[in-house]
């Protein structure tokens, strides 16, 4: 791969943006997601050769960065630190072979490929022609992914059977009742008559590639993966956690802190349960809310309700706690496609805002949706959570860099903000509906539990002897599932999907609560520094306009605003 231009007059931000362009050359999904290459029908090369090309680009970019003179410009310093942190972290993972055993229920090449079709333009015949061409490229992309996994198998690097089974089960759902009834067939059904033959043929080819990949997982790969442990161990976990948080964490400190946070939230939940249903435990109160509190019937009805909630939040918060540019005021609520993981998620707007930010609700076959546990979640996914931060990043990208505001983002920063946003709405008095504050506390508790069991299961730590839950025993998947189920108001399908996710994506689950801790610490320090002159709206907008930061920098940068 030709390295980005490292001419003497380059700066870290220019270099970072050249890296984005070069990444889009290697990974056309990036170009589509950013909206910079709308008619590119290509898909990434997920083979060992494609992985090597991506690594070479990272190494050449780091080498170019090392040649640049130190800058006194704060924006350049931030970008340089972020670029170096992100690229070194990704290289450490790749060099350890993690790309050769990347099997989980959320972040894999098969998920990335399907997701990109939901972000592609589909307004014109030419748009649909691009979709048909990209669908026809799926077999090659999936073959490259399988080749990488075969390379990993040759080195003795396998994913755990639990991950293999989960992904194969998702692919089954994508196929529906066979190739003709696949998700791809339903996706192209609204396409124009002029493209009908090409679209239907490409959908069949895509579905056949899914079936081949599913069979790959259920064949020799699954057989040979038998015995691969769920836990990744301390060394692998630390590498993954650094990628998700941007920091070399003190995992013992994080594990101990999470138990304290768990106890604090549990006390609040018990008090909230008493208000909802006197004499009940939190679990009993949440079960009561599931059946007795307000609920919405039907997928389209809940989509409209979530859309209304975000529209109302924008109207209420703009000018009071945020100053929102016009493009940021548009966000769309969507229903996630079948075969998604259980957790809701958000997709960012394109860089030109032609495609708005979108929230996605996986329905998992449900038709009834209690609101008590969705309200806080949509403050997290939509407004003032992910949408306000990530859409603001798009708005300020010309002043920062595309890298800092897109592919350079750190989960601890973005998920930490979104969890902070839930807390902010509680502080501002928005959680007034029946059970809404219990839903918020449940969401907070889930994130504290994540830190405990994600670190605990992967490092096989001992449960503290002063805890009533299996004191002194070492964490396993079974204990993690029991603990999560006992401290989560969601249904069993959600809990099962989440546990698979934690085990398959080490370190991601802890980024939420540890990120929120950094955001809160930064706000508290800024408040102390400014005293009576502290302006929360001004601080919010300054904080949301910095672009991505890792945990090593986040609190200090927020405190200085």
Residue pairs with C-beta under 8 A, 6 or more apart in sequence:
1 22
1 26
1 53
1 56
1 57
1 60
2 22
2 60
3 57
3 60
3 61
3 63
3 64
4 15
4 18
4 19
4 21
4 22
4 60
4 61
4 64
5 15
5 18
6 15
6 63
6 64
6 67
6 68
10 64
10 68
11 68
11 71
11 73
11 76
12 65
12 68
12 71
12 76
12 77
12 79
12 80
12 83
13 75
13 76
13 79
13 400
13 401
13 403
13 404
14 401
15 61
15 64
15 65
15 68
15 83
16 79
16 82
16 83
16 401
16 402
16 403
16 404
16 408
17 401
17 402
17 403
19 57
19 61
19 83
19 403
20 30
20 34
20 401
20 402
20 403
20 406
20 407
22 57
22 61
23 30
23 54
23 57
23 407
24 30
24 31
24 34
24 36
24 37
26 44
26 45
26 50
26 53
26 54
26 57
27 44
27 54
28 37
28 40
28 41
28 42
28 43
28 44
29 43
29 44
29 112
29 113
29 116
30 407
31 37
31 40
32 38
32 40
32 116
32 119
32 120
33 116
33 119
33 347
33 348
33 350
33 406
34 350
34 351
34 402
34 406
35 349
35 350
35 351
35 352
35 354
35 355
36 351
38 120
38 121
38 130
39 126
39 130
40 130
41 130
41 131
41 133
41 134
41 137
42 134
42 137
43 113
43 134
43 137
43 138
43 140
43 141
44 50
44 109
44 112
44 141
44 144
45 53
45 141
45 144
46 109
46 141
46 142
46 144
46 145
46 147
46 148
47 143
47 144
47 145
47 147
47 148
48 100
48 147
48 148
48 151
50 144
51 94
51 99
51 100
51 148
54 94
55 91
55 94
55 95
58 87
58 90
58 91
59 91
61 83
61 87
62 84
62 87
62 88
62 91
65 80
65 83
65 84
68 80
71 77
71 80
75 399
75 400
78 404
78 546
78 547
78 549
78 553
78 557
79 400
79 401
79 403
79 404
79 547
81 550
81 553
82 246
82 403
82 404
82 408
82 410
82 547
82 548
82 549
82 550
83 403
83 408
85 246
85 550
85 552
86 246
86 408
86 410
89 239
89 242
89 243
89 246
90 243
92 239
92 242
92 243
93 99
93 239
93 240
93 243
96 236
96 239
97 152
97 155
97 157
98 236
98 239
98 240
99 148
100 148
100 149
100 151
100 152
100 155
100 157
101 149
101 152
101 157
101 158
101 159
102 108
102 109
102 148
102 149
102 159
103 149
103 159
103 163
103 164
103 167
103 217
103 504
104 159
104 163
104 166
104 167
104 500
104 501
104 504
104 505
105 163
105 166
105 167
105 170
105 341
105 497
105 500
105 501
105 504
106 341
106 343
106 501
106 504
106 505
107 505
107 508
108 145
108 167
109 141
109 142
109 144
109 145
110 142
110 145
110 167
110 171
110 210
110 213
113 138
113 141
113 142
114 174
114 183
114 337
115 347
116 134
117 131
117 134
117 135
117 187
118 334
118 337
118 347
119 347
119 350
119 355
120 127
120 130
120 131
120 134
121 127
121 130
121 354
121 355
122 128
122 131
122 190
122 191
125 192
125 194
125 195
128 188
128 191
128 192
128 195
128 199
129 195
129 198
131 188
131 191
131 199
131 202
132 188
132 191
132 195
132 198
132 199
132 201
132 202
133 202
135 184
135 188
135 199
135 202
135 203
135 205
135 206
136 201
136 202
136 205
136 206
138 205
138 206
138 209
138 210
139 205
139 206
139 208
139 209
139 212
142 209
142 210
142 212
142 213
143 209
145 213
146 213
146 216
149 159
149 216
149 221
150 221
152 158
153 221
153 224
158 221
158 224
158 225
158 228
159 225
159 228
159 504
160 225
160 228
160 229
160 230
160 503
160 504
161 222
161 225
161 226
161 228
162 230
162 477
162 500
162 503
162 504
163 500
163 503
163 504
164 217
164 221
164 222
164 225
165 222
166 497
166 500
166 504
167 217
168 214
168 217
168 218
168 222
170 339
170 340
170 341
171 210
171 211
171 213
171 214
171 217
171 339
172 214
172 339
173 183
173 338
173 339
174 182
174 183
174 184
174 207
174 210
174 338
174 339
175 181
175 182
175 183
175 207
175 210
175 211
175 214
176 182
176 183
176 185
176 186
176 338
179 185
179 204
179 207
179 208
179 211
180 204
182 203
182 206
182 207
182 210
183 337
183 338
183 339
184 202
184 203
184 204
184 206
184 207
184 210
185 200
185 203
185 204
185 207
187 203
187 337
188 199
188 200
188 202
188 203
191 199
230 457
230 477
230 503
231 457
231 458
231 459
231 460
231 503
232 240
232 458
232 506
233 458
233 459
234 251
234 459
236 458
236 506
237 251
237 455
237 458
237 459
237 506
237 507
238 248
238 249
238 251
240 505
240 506
240 507
240 508
241 247
241 249
241 251
241 506
241 507
241 510
242 248
242 249
242 507
243 507
244 410
244 411
244 412
244 507
244 508
244 510
244 511
245 410
245 411
245 412
245 507
245 510
245 511
245 514
245 515
245 550
245 551
246 410
246 412
246 413
246 549
246 550
246 551
246 552
246 553
246 554
247 412
247 550
247 551
247 552
249 510
249 514
249 551
251 455
251 459
254 451
254 455
254 510
254 514
255 451
255 452
255 455
255 456
255 461
257 451
257 517
258 448
258 449
258 451
258 452
258 455
258 513
259 452
259 464
259 467
261 448
261 451
261 513
262 445
262 448
262 449
262 452
262 487
265 441
265 444
265 445
265 448
266 282
266 445
266 487
268 441
269 282
269 438
269 441
269 442
269 445
270 281
270 282
272 282
272 285
272 437
272 438
272 441
273 280
273 281
273 282
273 284
273 285
273 286
273 438
274 280
276 285
276 288
276 289
276 434
276 435
276 438
277 284
277 285
277 288
280 288
282 438
282 441
282 442
282 489
283 486
283 489
285 435
285 438
286 372
286 373
286 435
286 438
286 442
286 489
287 489
289 370
289 372
289 373
289 434
289 435
289 438
289 439
289 489
290 370
290 372
290 489
293 370
293 371
293 372
293 434
293 435
294 370
294 371
294 372
294 433
294 434
295 368
295 369
295 370
295 371
296 302
296 305
296 368
296 369
296 371
297 367
297 368
297 369
298 367
299 335
299 363
299 367
302 361
302 363
302 369
302 374
303 333
303 334
303 335
303 361
304 333
305 371
306 333
306 359
306 361
306 374
306 378
306 382
307 332
307 333
309 375
309 378
309 382
310 331
310 333
310 359
310 378
310 382
310 383
310 387
313 379
313 382
313 383
313 384
313 425
313 430
314 324
314 329
314 331
314 383
316 430
317 324
317 383
317 384
318 324
318 329
320 537
321 384
321 424
321 428
321 536
321 537
321 540
322 384
322 388
322 537
322 540
322 541
322 544
323 537
323 541
324 388
324 392
325 392
325 395
327 349
327 353
327 356
327 391
327 394
327 395
328 387
328 388
328 391
328 392
328 395
330 353
330 356
330 357
331 356
331 357
331 358
331 359
331 382
331 383
331 387
331 391
332 356
332 357
332 358
332 359
333 358
333 359
333 361
333 378
333 382
334 358
334 359
334 360
334 361
335 360
335 361
335 363
336 344
336 345
336 360
336 361
336 362
336 363
340 360
340 362
341 362
341 497
341 501
342 362
342 364
342 490
342 493
342 494
342 496
342 497
342 498
343 362
343 494
343 497
343 498
343 501
344 359
344 360
344 361
344 362
344 377
344 378
344 381
345 359
345 360
345 381
346 357
346 358
346 359
346 360
346 381
346 382
346 385
346 386
346 387
346 390
347 357
347 358
347 360
348 357
348 390
348 391
348 393
348 394
348 406
349 355
349 356
349 357
349 390
349 391
349 394
350 394
351 394
351 397
351 402
351 406
353 391
353 394
356 391
357 382
357 386
357 387
357 390
357 391
359 378
359 381
359 382
359 386
359 387
360 381
361 374
363 369
364 493
364 494
370 435
371 433
371 435
371 436
372 433
372 434
372 435
372 436
372 438
372 439
373 435
373 439
373 442
373 443
373 489
373 490
374 439
375 431
375 433
375 436
375 439
375 440
376 422
376 425
376 426
376 431
376 436
376 439
376 440
376 443
377 439
377 443
379 385
379 421
379 422
379 425
379 430
380 386
380 418
380 419
380 421
380 422
380 443
381 387
381 418
384 421
384 424
384 425
385 417
385 418
385 421
385 422
386 414
386 417
386 418
388 421
388 544
389 414
389 417
389 418
389 544
390 409
390 414
392 541
392 544
392 545
393 400
393 404
393 405
393 406
393 409
393 544
393 547
393 548
394 405
394 406
396 405
396 545
396 547
397 404
397 405
397 406
399 545
400 545
400 546
400 547
401 547
404 547
404 548
405 547
405 548
408 547
408 548
409 548
410 511
410 548
410 549
410 550
410 551
411 508
411 511
411 515
412 511
412 514
412 515
412 518
412 550
412 551
412 554
413 515
413 548
413 549
413 550
413 551
413 554
414 515
414 548
415 511
415 512
415 515
415 516
416 511
416 512
416 514
416 515
416 516
416 517
416 518
416 519
416 554
417 515
417 519
417 544
418 512
419 443
419 444
419 447
419 512
419 513
419 515
419 516
419 519
420 516
420 519
420 520
420 523
422 440
422 443
422 444
423 440
423 444
423 516
423 520
425 431
425 440
426 437
426 440
431 437
431 439
431 440
438 489
439 489
442 488
442 489
442 490
445 487
445 488
446 484
446 487
446 488
446 490
446 498
447 512
447 513
447 516
448 513
449 483
449 484
449 487
449 488
450 502
450 509
450 510
450 512
450 513
451 509
451 510
451 513
451 514
452 483
453 475
453 480
453 483
453 484
453 502
454 502
454 506
454 507
454 509
454 510
455 461
455 510
456 463
456 475
456 480
457 475
457 476
457 477
457 479
457 480
457 502
457 503
458 503
458 506
459 475
460 474
460 475
460 476
461 474
461 475
462 472
462 473
462 474
463 469
463 470
463 471
463 472
463 473
463 474
463 475
463 479
464 471
465 471
465 472
469 483
469 486
470 479
473 479
477 499
477 503
480 499
480 502
481 495
481 496
481 499
484 495
484 498
484 499
485 492
485 495
488 494
488 495
501 508
501 509
502 508
502 509
514 551
515 551
515 554
518 551
518 554
518 555
518 558
519 543
519 554
519 558
521 555
521 558
521 559
522 543
522 554
522 555
522 556
522 557
522 558
522 559
522 561
523 539
523 558
525 555
525 558
525 559
526 534
526 539
526 558
526 559
526 560
526 561
527 534
529 559
539 561
542 561
543 558
543 561
546 557
549 557
